[in-house]
Amino acid sequence: MRYVSTRGDATERRFCDILLEGLAPDGGLYLPTRYPRVDAATLAKWRPLPYADLAFEILSLYIDDIPADDLRALCRKTYTVAVFGSPAIVPLKPLETGVLLQALSNGPTLAFKDMAMQLLGGLFEYELARRGQRLNILGATSGDTGSAAEYAMRGKRAIQVFMLSPKGRMSPFQQAQMFSLQDANIHNIVIAGVFDDCQDIVKAVSSDLSFKRQWQIGSVNSINWARLLAQVVYYFAGYFQATQGQAEAVSFAVPSGNFGNICAGHVARMMGLPIDRLVCATNENDVLDEFFRSGSYRPRTSAQTQETSSPSMDISKASNFERFVFDLLGRDGPRVRHLFDTELRESGSFTLSREEMARIGEFGFVSGRSTHADRLATIRDSWQRFGVVIDTHTADGLKVGREHRRHAQRMVVLETALPAKFAATILEALGRAPDRPPGFEGIEGLPKRFAELPADVGAVRRYIERHA
Ligand SMILES: *Cc1c(COP(=O)(O)O)cnc(C)c1O
């Protein structure tokens, strides 16, 4: 399997070449040259497999530069009951008839990002050891990504993590999760500024190519293909649990921000998994819903991005969206380059033609949005009718998923975080705080380890030079 850029650079690269890279050199995102098709016989063979072995089967269709035994061992080391809390790893919980929640948030940081990040930690460690290299991961976080990355990379000898976060903006729980880590290779850096300041510093440091090379700066952001690939696996696992074995189609509802999670669903569907609809659910920051309704993609400025009670979906632009557009436009790299480079730069938005939008149906995408009031109502309803407390992001997915469920068909709603992470809104909805999973009691009181720096590129650079 080889990988090419969405913007027309057709240089073919192998999996381990793109593993440690972010964007392709032409500014595009990497995608495989084709999606391997999985037929009914293969689906039947995969159905009874444990999660780790299913992961191995899917990954090995896309990775041919890691020996099979090593890749299988990596999958088995990653997806364990000890780390993810149950033998199914991603168990389904039934709500009303035809609606099921798929639990993706029982990993170390209680959000679905662990599903991919835990594997990425193993892949990075493996490949760096093979090359005799070290890596300094630099990232910015407003919550879930940073903690998932730190828990995946902690204690890995060839890796240091430098994670910037805006002062006082994360929930106390999220902050405690990150800052209580005492591992020497984890560096929490609090920036006197907002999330965009953190993001700008990461961009400035990473675009200084000589610094980047000298200090082996890497990233773990959501455009990384390996993260997306790891997420493809749980669509198969969810499908197998929701169906009995006939060629039955199910739909998935996905709380979306950067379009990474649902893009993995798109890949699974392109591989031939019988997915009917992919329901893209947004919160008040509805860039994606607007696109699916109108054909116009209009990224917002940071001033236009609202702070909501499903904060991990508060995005101004959807960084993985370009991958889907590439497939929608028949993999026309020059056209994608024109839209995402020229048009976005010159006019801040683009609109697809009616003929181009006519193909959307073939890809199964539909969308909807959810507001703070919807979240409160959905959380309350799930508690009252089913005794299930869901988090705010999952509530967005559930609300929009129900709007798109076809009669007599199953709708699997991806649970992207546990409610314990967003206690304030749960308290507002239910008048009581969510339960905390064992091991998380009192984490706010643990000793904290972090450095505080001004919103200044030079200061961050010097910090990396001293600690790398
Ligand atoms: C990251 C995140 C999302 C959004 O996922 P994308 O892959 O960016 O679309 C949704 N919910 C939670 C809890 C998250 O952490």
The ligand as an SDF file (V2000), in Angstrom:
LIG
                    3D

 15 15  0  0  0  0  0  0  0  0999 V2000
  -12.1260   15.2890   19.6520 C   0  0  0  0  0  0  0  0  0  0  0  0
  -13.5060   15.0840   20.1190 C   0  0  0  0  0  0  0  0  0  0  0  0
  -14.6140   15.1630   19.2480 C   0  0  0  0  0  0  0  0  0  0  0  0
  -14.4680   15.5330   17.7820 C   0  0  0  0  0  0  0  0  0  0  0  0
  -13.8360   14.5280   17.0390 O   0  0  0  0  0  0  0  0  0  0  0  0
  -13.2610   14.8410   15.5710 P   0  0  0  0  0  0  0  0  0  0  0  0
  -12.4740   13.6340   15.2110 O   0  0  0  0  0  0  0  0  0  0  0  0
  -12.3720   16.0550   15.7230 O   0  0  0  0  0  0  0  0  0  0  0  0
  -14.4010   15.1040   14.6760 O   0  0  0  0  0  0  0  0  0  0  0  0
  -15.8630   14.8840   19.7450 C   0  0  0  0  0  0  0  0  0  0  0  0
  -16.0510   14.5810   21.0470 N   0  0  0  0  0  0  0  0  0  0  0  0
  -15.0250   14.5040   21.9200 C   0  0  0  0  0  0  0  0  0  0  0  0
  -15.3020   14.1840   23.3420 C   0  0  0  0  0  0  0  0  0  0  0  0
  -13.7100   14.7500   21.4990 C   0  0  0  0  0  0  0  0  0  0  0  0
  -12.6850   14.6840   22.3670 O   0  0  0  0  0  0  0  0  0  0  0  0
  1  2  1  0
  2  3  1  0
  2 14  2  0
  3  4  1  0
  3 10  2  0
  4  5  1  0
  5  6  1  0
  6  7  2  0
  6  8  1  0
  6  9  1  0
 10 11  1  0
 11 12  2  0
 12 13  1  0
 12 14  1  0
 14 15  1  0
M  END
$$$$
